[in-house]
Amino acid sequence: MLLRKGQWSAYVRGPVTVVGRDIYDLDRDGDGIGCENG
């Protein structure tokens, strides 16, 4: 299944570690943690 930007919240709860290229833009602030609130 491929997710588009913004669709991750339907499948992931809480922060995740982002490694490699962030093709889904989960780590918008570049700190290595994605799916953060706020």
PyMOL Python script that loads the backbone (N, CA, C, O; Angstrom):
from pymol import cmd

cmd.read_pdbstr("""\
ATOM      1  N   MET A   1       0.838  -1.166   0.000  1.00  0.00           N
ATOM      2  CA  MET A   1       0.000   0.000   0.000  1.00  0.00           C
ATOM      3  C   MET A   1       0.889   1.236   0.000  1.00  0.00           C
ATOM      4  O   MET A   1       1.833   1.319   0.786  1.00  0.00           O
ATOM      5  N   LEU A   2       0.607   2.169  -0.846  1.00  0.00           N
ATOM      6  CA  LEU A   2       1.332   3.429  -0.878  1.00  0.00           C
ATOM      7  C   LEU A   2       0.503   4.499  -0.191  1.00  0.00           C
ATOM      8  O   LEU A   2      -0.704   4.604  -0.409  1.00  0.00           O
ATOM      9  N   LEU A   3       1.165   5.290   0.641  1.00  0.00           N
ATOM     10  CA  LEU A   3       0.487   6.383   1.327  1.00  0.00           C
ATOM     11  C   LEU A   3       0.872   7.698   0.689  1.00  0.00           C
ATOM     12  O   LEU A   3       2.016   7.889   0.278  1.00  0.00           O
ATOM     13  N   ARG A   4      -0.066   8.587   0.610  1.00  0.00           N
ATOM     14  CA  ARG A   4       0.226   9.940   0.147  1.00  0.00           C
ATOM     15  C   ARG A   4       0.504  10.807   1.364  1.00  0.00           C
ATOM     16  O   ARG A   4       0.160  10.441   2.488  1.00  0.00           O
ATOM     17  N   LYS A   5       1.126  11.954   1.137  1.00  0.00           N
ATOM     18  CA  LYS A   5       1.405  12.869   2.239  1.00  0.00           C
ATOM     19  C   LYS A   5       0.114  13.175   2.983  1.00  0.00           C
ATOM     20  O   LYS A   5      -0.916  13.468   2.377  1.00  0.00           O
ATOM     21  N   GLY A   6       0.189  13.103   4.305  1.00  0.00           N
ATOM     22  CA  GLY A   6      -0.960  13.398   5.138  1.00  0.00           C
ATOM     23  C   GLY A   6      -1.816  12.195   5.485  1.00  0.00           C
ATOM     24  O   GLY A   6      -2.667  12.291   6.369  1.00  0.00           O
ATOM     25  N   GLN A   7      -1.619  11.055   4.815  1.00  0.00           N
ATOM     26  CA  GLN A   7      -2.434   9.877   5.089  1.00  0.00           C
ATOM     27  C   GLN A   7      -1.895   9.021   6.224  1.00  0.00           C
ATOM     28  O   GLN A   7      -2.583   8.100   6.663  1.00  0.00           O
ATOM     29  N   TRP A   8      -0.703   9.288   6.709  1.00  0.00           N
ATOM     30  CA  TRP A   8      -0.076   8.449   7.722  1.00  0.00           C
ATOM     31  C   TRP A   8      -0.880   8.390   8.997  1.00  0.00           C
ATOM     32  O   TRP A   8      -0.853   7.368   9.683  1.00  0.00           O
ATOM     33  N   SER A   9      -1.607   9.463   9.349  1.00  0.00           N
ATOM     34  CA  SER A   9      -2.294   9.509  10.637  1.00  0.00           C
ATOM     35  C   SER A   9      -3.389   8.456  10.759  1.00  0.00           C
ATOM     36  O   SER A   9      -3.796   8.125  11.873  1.00  0.00           O
ATOM     37  N   ALA A  10      -3.867   7.933   9.658  1.00  0.00           N
ATOM     38  CA  ALA A  10      -4.882   6.882   9.705  1.00  0.00           C
ATOM     39  C   ALA A  10      -4.268   5.529  10.069  1.00  0.00           C
ATOM     40  O   ALA A  10      -4.999   4.606  10.428  1.00  0.00           O
ATOM     41  N   TYR A  11      -2.940   5.391   9.983  1.00  0.00           N
ATOM     42  CA  TYR A  11      -2.280   4.104  10.180  1.00  0.00           C
ATOM     43  C   TYR A  11      -1.261   4.084  11.309  1.00  0.00           C
ATOM     44  O   TYR A  11      -0.894   3.011  11.786  1.00  0.00           O
ATOM     45  N   VAL A  12      -0.799   5.247  11.744  1.00  0.00           N
ATOM     46  CA  VAL A  12       0.271   5.334  12.738  1.00  0.00           C
ATOM     47  C   VAL A  12      -0.190   6.191  13.909  1.00  0.00           C
ATOM     48  O   VAL A  12      -0.767   7.262  13.720  1.00  0.00           O
ATOM     49  N   ARG A  13       0.069   5.714  15.111  1.00  0.00           N
ATOM     50  CA  ARG A  13      -0.221   6.514  16.301  1.00  0.00           C
ATOM     51  C   ARG A  13       1.092   6.765  17.032  1.00  0.00           C
ATOM     52  O   ARG A  13       1.846   5.835  17.318  1.00  0.00           O
ATOM     53  N   GLY A  14       1.350   8.019  17.325  1.00  0.00           N
ATOM     54  CA  GLY A  14       2.541   8.366  18.072  1.00  0.00           C
ATOM     55  C   GLY A  14       3.747   8.579  17.182  1.00  0.00           C
ATOM     56  O   GLY A  14       3.691   8.365  15.971  1.00  0.00           O
ATOM     57  N   PRO A  15       4.828   8.999  17.793  1.00  0.00           N
ATOM     58  CA  PRO A  15       6.041   9.279  17.032  1.00  0.00           C
ATOM     59  C   PRO A  15       6.712   8.009  16.512  1.00  0.00           C
ATOM     60  O   PRO A  15       6.615   6.946  17.124  1.00  0.00           O
ATOM     61  N   VAL A  16       7.386   8.137  15.385  1.00  0.00           N
ATOM     62  CA  VAL A  16       8.165   7.052  14.793  1.00  0.00           C
ATOM     63  C   VAL A  16       9.535   7.591  14.419  1.00  0.00           C
ATOM     64  O   VAL A  16       9.684   8.784  14.155  1.00  0.00           O
ATOM     65  N   THR A  17      10.535   6.724  14.392  1.00  0.00           N
ATOM     66  CA  THR A  17      11.871   7.114  13.958  1.00  0.00           C
ATOM     67  C   THR A  17      11.921   7.078  12.442  1.00  0.00           C
ATOM     68  O   THR A  17      11.533   6.090  11.817  1.00  0.00           O
ATOM     69  N   VAL A  18      12.402   8.165  11.858  1.00  0.00           N
ATOM     70  CA  VAL A  18      12.504   8.263  10.404  1.00  0.00           C
ATOM     71  C   VAL A  18      13.965   8.059  10.020  1.00  0.00           C
ATOM     72  O   VAL A  18      14.838   8.800  10.472  1.00  0.00           O
ATOM     73  N   VAL A  19      14.233   7.051   9.182  1.00  0.00           N
ATOM     74  CA  VAL A  19      15.590   6.792   8.694  1.00  0.00           C
ATOM     75  C   VAL A  19      15.567   6.823   7.174  1.00  0.00           C
ATOM     76  O   VAL A  19      14.557   6.494   6.553  1.00  0.00           O
ATOM     77  N   GLY A  20      16.670   7.214   6.586  1.00  0.00           N
ATOM     78  CA  GLY A  20      16.724   7.297   5.125  1.00  0.00           C
ATOM     79  C   GLY A  20      15.936   8.492   4.611  1.00  0.00           C
ATOM     80  O   GLY A  20      15.658   9.442   5.344  1.00  0.00           O
ATOM     81  N   ARG A  21      15.587   8.420   3.342  1.00  0.00           N
ATOM     82  CA  ARG A  21      14.808   9.502   2.723  1.00  0.00           C
ATOM     83  C   ARG A  21      13.398   9.526   3.295  1.00  0.00           C
ATOM     84  O   ARG A  21      12.767   8.482   3.459  1.00  0.00           O
ATOM     85  N   ASP A  22      12.917  10.702   3.591  1.00  0.00           N
ATOM     86  CA  ASP A  22      11.579  10.881   4.166  1.00  0.00           C
ATOM     87  C   ASP A  22      10.599  11.208   3.038  1.00  0.00           C
ATOM     88  O   ASP A  22      10.153  12.347   2.901  1.00  0.00           O
ATOM     89  N   ILE A  23      10.271  10.193   2.235  1.00  0.00           N
ATOM     90  CA  ILE A  23       9.461  10.430   1.036  1.00  0.00           C
ATOM     91  C   ILE A  23       8.022  10.809   1.361  1.00  0.00           C
ATOM     92  O   ILE A  23       7.321  11.351   0.507  1.00  0.00           O
ATOM     93  N   TYR A  24       7.571  10.531   2.587  1.00  0.00           N
ATOM     94  CA  TYR A  24       6.201  10.884   2.968  1.00  0.00           C
ATOM     95  C   TYR A  24       6.138  12.148   3.817  1.00  0.00           C
ATOM     96  O   TYR A  24       5.068  12.515   4.303  1.00  0.00           O
ATOM     97  N   ASP A  25       7.285  12.821   4.000  1.00  0.00           N
ATOM     98  CA  ASP A  25       7.341  14.085   4.736  1.00  0.00           C
ATOM     99  C   ASP A  25       6.814  13.929   6.166  1.00  0.00           C
ATOM    100  O   ASP A  25       6.102  14.797   6.671  1.00  0.00           O
ATOM    101  N   LEU A  26       7.169  12.818   6.807  1.00  0.00           N
ATOM    102  CA  LEU A  26       6.726  12.583   8.179  1.00  0.00           C
ATOM    103  C   LEU A  26       7.517  13.407   9.184  1.00  0.00           C
ATOM    104  O   LEU A  26       6.990  13.804  10.223  1.00  0.00           O
ATOM    105  N   ASP A  27       8.788  13.662   8.869  1.00  0.00           N
ATOM    106  CA  ASP A  27       9.689  14.386   9.770  1.00  0.00           C
ATOM    107  C   ASP A  27       9.880  15.805   9.243  1.00  0.00           C
ATOM    108  O   ASP A  27      10.940  16.133   8.709  1.00  0.00           O
ATOM    109  N   ARG A  28       8.887  16.622   9.389  1.00  0.00           N
ATOM    110  CA  ARG A  28       8.918  17.965   8.803  1.00  0.00           C
ATOM    111  C   ARG A  28       9.958  18.878   9.429  1.00  0.00           C
ATOM    112  O   ARG A  28      10.464  19.775   8.753  1.00  0.00           O
ATOM    113  N   ASP A  29      10.300  18.677  10.719  1.00  0.00           N
ATOM    114  CA  ASP A  29      11.279  19.565  11.343  1.00  0.00           C
ATOM    115  C   ASP A  29      12.703  19.017  11.279  1.00  0.00           C
ATOM    116  O   ASP A  29      13.635  19.671  11.746  1.00  0.00           O
ATOM    117  N   GLY A  30      12.883  17.821  10.706  1.00  0.00           N
ATOM    118  CA  GLY A  30      14.215  17.286  10.465  1.00  0.00           C
ATOM    119  C   GLY A  30      14.936  16.739  11.684  1.00  0.00           C
ATOM    120  O   GLY A  30      16.159  16.599  11.655  1.00  0.00           O
ATOM    121  N   ASP A  31      14.214  16.425  12.761  1.00  0.00           N
ATOM    122  CA  ASP A  31      14.875  15.924  13.965  1.00  0.00           C
ATOM    123  C   ASP A  31      14.959  14.401  14.040  1.00  0.00           C
ATOM    124  O   ASP A  31      15.430  13.860  15.040  1.00  0.00           O
ATOM    125  N   GLY A  32      14.507  13.699  12.993  1.00  0.00           N
ATOM    126  CA  GLY A  32      14.576  12.242  12.966  1.00  0.00           C
ATOM    127  C   GLY A  32      13.361  11.552  13.557  1.00  0.00           C
ATOM    128  O   GLY A  32      13.284  10.323  13.553  1.00  0.00           O
ATOM    129  N   ILE A  33      12.413  12.323  14.065  1.00  0.00           N
ATOM    130  CA  ILE A  33      11.182  11.785  14.642  1.00  0.00           C
ATOM    131  C   ILE A  33      10.012  12.258  13.786  1.00  0.00           C
ATOM    132  O   ILE A  33       9.858  13.452  13.529  1.00  0.00           O
ATOM    133  N   GLY A  34       9.189  11.301  13.346  1.00  0.00           N
ATOM    134  CA  GLY A  34       8.034  11.651  12.527  1.00  0.00           C
ATOM    135  C   GLY A  34       6.734  11.417  13.265  1.00  0.00           C
ATOM    136  O   GLY A  34       6.706  10.794  14.326  1.00  0.00           O
ATOM    137  N   CYS A  35       5.667  11.919  12.694  1.00  0.00           N
ATOM    138  CA  CYS A  35       4.306  11.743  13.238  1.00  0.00           C
ATOM    139  C   CYS A  35       4.151  12.386  14.606  1.00  0.00           C
ATOM    140  O   CYS A  35       3.418  11.877  15.454  1.00  0.00           O
ATOM    141  N   GLU A  36       4.839  13.503  14.824  1.00  0.00           N
ATOM    142  CA  GLU A  36       4.718  14.224  16.089  1.00  0.00           C
ATOM    143  C   GLU A  36       3.520  15.167  16.018  1.00  0.00           C
ATOM    144  O   GLU A  36       3.204  15.705  14.957  1.00  0.00           O
ATOM    145  N   ASN A  37       2.872  15.356  17.136  1.00  0.00           N
ATOM    146  CA  ASN A  37       1.809  16.362  17.207  1.00  0.00           C
ATOM    147  C   ASN A  37       2.420  17.701  17.570  1.00  0.00           C
ATOM    148  O   ASN A  37       3.325  17.788  18.400  1.00  0.00           O
ATOM    149  N   GLY A  38       1.910  18.739  16.934  1.00  0.00           N
ATOM    150  CA  GLY A  38       2.360  20.081  17.282  1.00  0.00           C
ATOM    151  C   GLY A  38       3.423  20.599  16.485  1.00  0.00           C
ATOM    152  O   GLY A  38       3.869  21.725  16.706  1.00  0.00           O
TER     153      GLY A  38
END
""", "prot")
cmd.dss("prot")
cmd.show_as("cartoon", "prot")
cmd.util.cbc("prot")
cmd.orient("prot")
